[in-house]
Amino acid sequence: MLILCPKNRDRFRRTGKNMGMNLFNTVPDIATFAKGVSSGYAPLGGMAVKEDIMELFEETRSEFQHLYTFSAHPLCCAIANEVQRIIEEENLVDRAAKMGVYLRKALEQIESLPMVGDVRGKGMLWGIEFVKNKQTKEPFSAEKRVKGNILRGCAMKGVMFYPGYYENEQGRGDQIIISPPFIITEDEIDRCVSVLRETLEESQDTFFAN
């Protein structure tokens, strides 16, 4: 079975840049990161701040209470350092950018399907939204369980995607996330998208039925 979205590796450096904000020329005052930095092998999160913010705390001798029981845990930090070393030495960020272009091209084959409302993302992190009306983006009713049925259908064919979680006030909204490992091949991408398209084509009549 091919697991397409390992949760412990999503987002961090996955978009083809070190962080997603780098795609938009954004320079934040504070940047946060979490599980992706250690690839999920150990729990770890962190934050980075601009130098002038750090200097302000130093000049005013202000206390910044951010240390807790497991802060700076040596094992978690060592694992994160090793994960980032491998990512850099094997040029996996550049590979994510390159394979992301291939993945985006492959996803074009499902965009014309009537229940696909949107395909959006960067690099190796993509979201697909399913809708009842392609023009108005009206979602399916919650009773249809569209997302769950699609995920189940793909899993039965040997490919696992990750669920999206957005819902409107009526509990309506169906999306899945495509976030494959850095080392995925073009053949594996083709297989994953083919399984998704096949599952959508087989089930869309049921979803559109009253």
SEKOLLUM-894814 format. One record per residue (C-alpha): residue number from 1; residue in one letter; x, y, z. Coordinates in Angstrom, 2 decimals. Layout:
<pts>
<NUM, 'a', <X, Y, Z>> ...
</pts>
This chain:
<pts>
<1, 'm', <0.00, 0.00, 0.00>> <2, 'l', <1.27, 3.47, -0.90>> <3, 'i', <0.62, 6.04, 1.83>> <4, 'l', <0.46, 9.37, 0.05>> <5, 'c', <0.33, 11.74, 2.98>> <6, 'p', <2.51, 10.76, 5.93>> <7, 'k', <1.31, 13.22, 8.54>> <8, 'n', <4.67, 13.41, 10.27>> <9, 'r', <6.37, 14.97, 7.25>> <10, 'd', <3.88, 17.47, 5.95>> <11, 'r', <4.42, 21.17, 5.25>> <12, 'f', <7.94, 21.82, 6.57>> <13, 'r', <10.12, 22.35, 3.45>> <14, 'r', <7.52, 20.44, 1.46>> <15, 't', <6.44, 23.30, -0.78>> <16, 'g', <9.83, 23.42, -2.51>> <17, 'k', <11.07, 26.16, -0.18>> <18, 'n', <12.39, 26.00, 3.36>> <19, 'm', <9.08, 27.38, 4.63>> <20, 'g', <5.86, 28.20, 2.82>> <21, 'm', <6.27, 31.92, 3.52>> <22, 'n', <9.35, 31.94, 1.27>> <23, 'l', <7.08, 31.47, -1.74>> <24, 'f', <5.49, 34.85, -1.13>> <25, 'n', <8.52, 36.99, -0.21>> <26, 't', <7.19, 37.30, 3.32>> <27, 'v', <9.49, 38.29, 6.17>> <28, 'p', <7.58, 37.73, 9.42>> <29, 'd', <8.47, 39.07, 12.84>> <30, 'i', <7.96, 35.61, 14.28>> <31, 'a', <8.01, 32.26, 12.47>> <32, 't', <6.88, 29.02, 14.07>> <33, 'f', <7.46, 25.42, 13.08>> <34, 'a', <6.59, 22.05, 14.56>> <35, 'k', <6.59, 18.32, 13.86>> <36, 'g', <8.01, 18.54, 10.34>> <37, 'v', <11.36, 19.73, 11.64>> <38, 's', <11.97, 16.30, 13.18>> <39, 's', <9.96, 14.41, 10.55>> <40, 'g', <7.70, 13.27, 13.38>> <41, 'y', <10.28, 10.84, 14.72>> <42, 'a', <10.26, 12.85, 17.96>> <43, 'p', <7.96, 15.65, 19.15>> <44, 'l', <9.47, 19.07, 18.59>> <45, 'g', <8.36, 22.59, 17.79>> <46, 'g', <10.04, 25.93, 17.78>> <47, 'm', <9.97, 29.58, 16.88>> <48, 'a', <12.38, 32.06, 15.33>> <49, 'v', <12.20, 35.84, 15.79>> <50, 'k', <13.78, 38.80, 14.05>> <51, 'e', <16.92, 40.12, 15.65>> <52, 'd', <15.41, 43.48, 16.56>> <53, 'i', <12.70, 41.74, 18.59>> <54, 'm', <15.30, 39.74, 20.47>> <55, 'e', <17.29, 42.91, 21.11>> <56, 'l', <14.19, 44.63, 22.50>> <57, 'f', <13.78, 41.95, 25.14>> <58, 'e', <17.46, 42.20, 26.01>> <59, 'e', <17.45, 45.99, 26.24>> <60, 't', <14.35, 46.16, 28.41>> <61, 'r', <15.38, 43.12, 30.45>> <62, 's', <11.88, 41.75, 29.87>> <63, 'e', <11.16, 38.18, 30.88>> <64, 'f', <9.92, 35.92, 28.11>> <65, 'q', <8.51, 32.81, 29.76>> <66, 'h', <8.84, 30.10, 27.15>> <67, 'l', <10.69, 27.26, 28.83>> <68, 'y', <8.74, 24.24, 30.02>> <69, 't', <9.43, 20.69, 31.15>> <70, 'f', <10.58, 19.28, 27.83>> <71, 's', <12.04, 22.43, 26.27>> <72, 'a', <15.36, 21.97, 24.48>> <73, 'h', <15.04, 18.21, 24.88>> <74, 'p', <18.44, 16.91, 23.71>> <75, 'l', <17.13, 13.75, 22.05>> <76, 'c', <14.41, 15.56, 20.07>> <77, 'c', <16.85, 18.29, 19.03>> <78, 'a', <19.45, 15.73, 17.94>> <79, 'i', <16.85, 13.92, 15.82>> <80, 'a', <15.75, 17.20, 14.22>> <81, 'n', <19.34, 18.11, 13.43>> <82, 'e', <19.87, 14.75, 11.73>> <83, 'v', <16.63, 15.03, 9.75>> <84, 'q', <17.56, 18.49, 8.50>> <85, 'r', <21.09, 17.32, 7.66>> <86, 'i', <19.69, 14.54, 5.46>> <87, 'i', <17.24, 16.91, 3.78>> <88, 'e', <20.05, 19.31, 2.92>> <89, 'e', <22.65, 16.73, 1.88>> <90, 'e', <20.21, 14.91, -0.38>> <91, 'n', <18.78, 18.15, -1.82>> <92, 'l', <15.25, 17.10, -0.90>> <93, 'v', <13.85, 20.64, -0.91>> <94, 'd', <14.90, 21.09, -4.54>> <95, 'r', <13.48, 17.65, -5.28>> <96, 'a', <10.17, 18.64, -3.70>> <97, 'a', <10.03, 21.65, -6.00>> <98, 'k', <10.83, 19.55, -9.07>> <99, 'm', <8.43, 16.72, -8.26>> <100, 'g', <5.81, 19.26, -7.27>> <101, 'v', <5.74, 20.48, -10.86>> <102, 'y', <5.18, 16.91, -12.05>> <103, 'l', <2.47, 16.36, -9.44>> <104, 'r', <0.66, 19.54, -10.46>> <105, 'k', <0.71, 18.47, -14.09>> <106, 'a', <-0.63, 15.03, -13.18>> <107, 'l', <-3.51, 16.57, -11.22>> <108, 'e', <-4.77, 18.31, -14.37>> <109, 'q', <-6.46, 15.05, -15.35>> <110, 'i', <-8.99, 15.36, -12.52>> <111, 'e', <-9.75, 19.11, -12.77>> <112, 's', <-12.42, 18.63, -15.44>> <113, 'l', <-14.43, 16.17, -13.34>> <114, 'p', <-17.76, 17.74, -12.31>> <115, 'm', <-17.24, 17.24, -8.58>> <116, 'v', <-13.75, 18.76, -8.43>> <117, 'g', <-14.20, 22.36, -7.35>> <118, 'd', <-10.59, 23.36, -6.86>> <119, 'v', <-7.03, 22.04, -7.00>> <120, 'r', <-4.59, 24.27, -5.12>> <121, 'g', <-1.16, 24.05, -3.58>> <122, 'k', <2.58, 24.39, -4.03>> <123, 'g', <5.40, 21.91, -4.42>> <124, 'm', <4.47, 18.64, -2.76>> <125, 'l', <1.52, 19.99, -0.77>> <126, 'w', <-1.85, 20.08, -2.53>> <127, 'g', <-5.49, 20.25, -1.60>> <128, 'i', <-8.45, 19.06, -3.67>> <129, 'e', <-11.95, 20.33, -2.95>> <130, 'f', <-15.09, 18.43, -3.93>> <131, 'v', <-18.30, 20.33, -4.65>> <132, 'k', <-21.86, 19.71, -5.74>> <133, 'n', <-21.85, 22.67, -8.13>> <134, 'k', <-18.64, 23.43, -10.00>> <135, 'q', <-19.69, 27.01, -10.83>> <136, 't', <-21.04, 28.16, -7.46>> <137, 'k', <-18.76, 25.91, -5.37>> <138, 'e', <-21.78, 24.71, -3.39>> <139, 'p', <-20.62, 21.82, -1.19>> <140, 'f', <-22.25, 18.43, -0.93>> <141, 's', <-24.54, 17.74, 2.00>> <142, 'a', <-22.83, 16.28, 5.03>> <143, 'e', <-25.03, 13.17, 4.77>> <144, 'k', <-23.26, 12.20, 1.54>> <145, 'r', <-19.98, 11.67, 3.44>> <146, 'v', <-18.14, 12.49, 0.22>> <147, 'k', <-14.69, 12.89, 1.69>> <148, 'g', <-14.84, 9.71, 3.75>> <149, 'n', <-16.15, 7.64, 0.88>> <150, 'i', <-13.45, 8.91, -1.48>> <151, 'l', <-10.71, 8.19, 1.04>> <152, 'r', <-12.13, 4.72, 1.65>> <153, 'g', <-12.42, 3.97, -2.06>> <154, 'c', <-8.82, 4.99, -2.71>> <155, 'a', <-7.56, 3.01, 0.28>> <156, 'm', <-9.29, -0.10, -1.06>> <157, 'k', <-7.21, 0.37, -4.22>> <158, 'g', <-3.99, 0.67, -2.24>> <159, 'v', <-3.52, 4.46, -1.99>> <160, 'm', <-4.11, 6.48, 1.16>> <161, 'f', <-4.73, 10.24, 1.06>> <162, 'y', <-5.14, 12.57, 4.02>> <163, 'p', <-8.45, 14.25, 4.90>> <164, 'g', <-8.98, 18.00, 4.96>> <165, 'y', <-10.96, 19.36, 7.90>> <166, 'y', <-12.67, 22.58, 6.79>> <167, 'e', <-16.46, 22.65, 7.16>> <168, 'n', <-18.94, 25.53, 6.99>> <169, 'e', <-21.58, 26.37, 9.58>> <170, 'q', <-23.79, 23.54, 8.31>> <171, 'g', <-21.00, 20.98, 8.63>> <172, 'r', <-20.56, 20.88, 4.84>> <173, 'g', <-17.24, 20.76, 3.03>> <174, 'd', <-15.12, 18.00, 1.53>> <175, 'q', <-11.41, 18.14, 0.78>> <176, 'i', <-8.42, 15.83, 0.74>> <177, 'i', <-4.72, 16.63, 1.04>> <178, 'i', <-2.00, 15.27, -1.19>> <179, 's', <1.34, 15.50, 0.59>> <180, 'p', <3.61, 12.68, -0.58>> <181, 'p', <7.07, 11.86, 0.80>> <182, 'f', <10.04, 13.69, -0.67>> <183, 'i', <11.27, 10.48, -2.31>> <184, 'i', <8.12, 9.67, -4.30>> <185, 't', <8.74, 8.76, -7.93>> <186, 'e', <6.95, 9.88, -11.07>> <187, 'd', <5.49, 6.40, -11.50>> <188, 'e', <4.09, 6.51, -7.97>> <189, 'i', <2.56, 9.94, -8.59>> <190, 'd', <0.93, 8.61, -11.76>> <191, 'r', <-0.48, 5.67, -9.85>> <192, 'c', <-1.85, 7.84, -7.04>> <193, 'v', <-3.59, 10.29, -9.36>> <194, 's', <-4.91, 7.46, -11.51>> <195, 'v', <-6.45, 5.77, -8.46>> <196, 'l', <-7.99, 9.05, -7.35>> <197, 'r', <-9.50, 9.72, -10.76>> <198, 'e', <-10.82, 6.18, -11.04>> <199, 't', <-12.42, 6.41, -7.59>> <200, 'l', <-14.05, 9.76, -8.38>> <201, 'e', <-15.42, 8.53, -11.70>> <202, 'e', <-16.85, 5.41, -10.08>> <203, 's', <-18.56, 7.24, -7.22>> <204, 'q', <-19.63, 10.64, -8.59>> <205, 'd', <-23.02, 9.42, -9.85>> <206, 't', <-23.83, 8.31, -6.30>> <207, 'f', <-22.77, 11.68, -4.86>> <208, 'f', <-24.87, 13.67, -7.36>> <209, 'a', <-27.97, 11.47, -6.91>> <210, 'n', <-30.75, 13.10, -4.85>> 
</pts>
